[in-house]
Amino acid sequence: LPNAKDFGGISGKVLCEKSFVMFEALAKEFFGRTTLVSVGGIDSADEAYRRLKAGASLIQIYSAFIFKGPALNREINLGILERMKRDGFNHISEAIGSDRR
């Protein structure tokens, strides 16, 4: 990463695409065999939903939580529900890994 230092300091949006590419590679091998957790640059319902559809059963937010505050949790959860409804999913288990099927 171009913003890398010798130690510490890399988090948030700068990691989003690289972490998604890494997650995709892992999900290709392990989806359906173990519980997958996606992390890195997740700061919106769109990104959280993309990770779920790619195979994540869980997502982790950290930097976005610090910068946007605890209301972000509700915003992401409600946004995921809206996207699930739009896509015709009745339960989150239907959305998880839907891009892998």
C-alpha positions in Angstrom: 0.0 0.0 0.0 1.3 3.4 -0.9 0.4 4.9 2.6 2.3 2.1 4.5 4.8 3.0 7.1 7.3 0.7 8.9 4.7 0.0 11.6 1.1 0.8 12.4 -1.2 3.4 11.0 -3.0 1.7 8.1 -6.7 1.3 8.6 -10.1 2.4 7.2 -11.1 3.1 3.6 -7.6 2.8 2.2 -7.8 -1.0 2.9 -11.3 -1.5 1.4 -10.5 -2.9 -2.1 -7.4 -4.8 -1.1 -9.2 -6.4 1.8 -12.1 -7.3 -0.5 -9.8 -8.9 -3.0 -8.2 -10.9 -0.3 -11.6 -11.9 1.1 -12.8 -13.0 -2.3 -9.8 -15.3 -2.7 -10.4 -16.8 0.7 -14.2 -17.1 0.2 -13.6 -18.9 -3.1 -11.8 -21.7 -1.2 -13.6 -21.7 2.2 -17.2 -20.5 1.7 -19.5 -23.2 2.9 -16.7 -24.9 4.9 -16.3 -22.5 7.7 -17.6 -19.1 9.1 -16.0 -16.2 7.2 -15.5 -12.8 8.7 -14.7 -9.8 6.4 -12.8 -6.8 7.7 -11.1 -3.7 6.3 -12.6 -0.5 5.1 -16.2 -1.4 5.7 -17.9 2.0 6.3 -21.4 1.7 4.8 -24.4 -0.6 4.2 -23.3 -0.9 0.6 -19.9 -2.3 1.5 -21.3 -4.5 4.3 -23.8 -6.0 2.0 -21.2 -6.6 -0.7 -19.1 -8.5 1.8 -22.2 -10.6 3.0 -23.1 -11.4 -0.6 -19.4 -12.4 -1.2 -19.7 -15.0 1.6 -19.1 -13.2 4.9 -21.3 -14.4 7.8 -19.9 -11.6 9.9 -18.3 -8.2 9.2 -16.1 -6.1 11.4 -16.1 -2.3 11.5 -13.6 -0.3 13.4 -12.3 2.9 11.9 -15.7 3.9 10.5 -17.2 3.3 14.0 -14.6 5.7 15.5 -15.1 8.4 12.9 -18.9 8.1 12.3 -20.0 7.0 15.8 -22.3 4.3 17.2 -25.2 5.4 15.0 -23.3 3.7 12.1 -24.3 0.3 13.5 -28.0 1.0 13.0 -27.4 2.7 9.7 -25.6 -0.4 8.3 -28.2 -2.8 9.8 -31.2 -0.9 8.3 -29.3 -0.5 5.0 -28.7 -4.2 4.8 -32.4 -4.9 5.4 -33.3 -2.5 2.6 -30.9 -4.2 0.2 -32.1 -7.6 1.2 -35.7 -6.6 0.5 -34.8 -5.1 -2.8 -33.0 -8.3 -3.8 -35.9 -10.5 -2.7 -34.2 -12.1 0.4 -36.4 -12.9 3.4 -33.6 -13.9 5.7 -29.9 -12.8 6.0 -28.9 -16.4 5.4 -30.2 -16.1 1.9 -28.0 -13.1 1.2 -24.8 -14.6 2.7 -22.8 -16.0 -0.2 -25.4 -15.3 -2.8 -22.7 -14.1 -5.2 -21.0 -17.4 -4.8 -23.9 -19.5 -5.9 
